Amino acid sequence: MYFRLKDGVIAQTLEYPKAREVFFDLNEQGQLIGIEVLEPGSLDMQLVFRDIAETYEIQDFSSLIDKPISELAA
């Protein structure tokens, strides 16, 4: 499952340190532009999104946190 947060060229992909099933795509400025989740059913995605929002200081990420994962993938 892939969540594109903004358009841009992927310059670097990082593994989420708390779950090996999650990868972050960053642009050249180090901004988060996408998140790939390989096995979303095995993770508490609300906690993952909250941690990502705090780490990357994303203010408007809250709209993703409270939605069921089935809505996010739609």
Secondary structure in CASP SS format (residue, H / E / C, confidence):
PFRMAT SS
TARGET T0000
AUTHOR 0000-0000-0000
METHOD secondary structure of the structure
MODEL  1
M C 1.00
Y E 1.00
F E 1.00
R E 1.00
L C 1.00
K C 1.00
D C 1.00
G C 1.00
V C 1.00
I C 1.00
A C 1.00
Q E 1.00
T E 1.00
L E 1.00
E E 1.00
Y C 1.00
P C 1.00
K C 1.00
A C 1.00
R C 1.00
E C 1.00
V E 1.00
F E 1.00
F E 1.00
D E 1.00
L E 1.00
N C 1.00
E C 1.00
Q C 1.00
G C 1.00
Q C 1.00
L E 1.00
I E 1.00
G E 1.00
I E 1.00
E E 1.00
V E 1.00
L C 1.00
E C 1.00
P H 1.00
G H 1.00
S H 1.00
L C 1.00
D C 1.00
M H 1.00
Q H 1.00
L H 1.00
V H 1.00
F H 1.00
R H 1.00
D H 1.00
I H 1.00
A H 1.00
E H 1.00
T H 1.00
Y C 1.00
E C 1.00
I C 1.00
Q C 1.00
D C 1.00
F C 1.00
S H 1.00
S H 1.00
L H 1.00
I H 1.00
D C 1.00
K C 1.00
P C 1.00
I H 1.00
S H 1.00
E H 1.00
L H 1.00
A H 1.00
A C 1.00
END
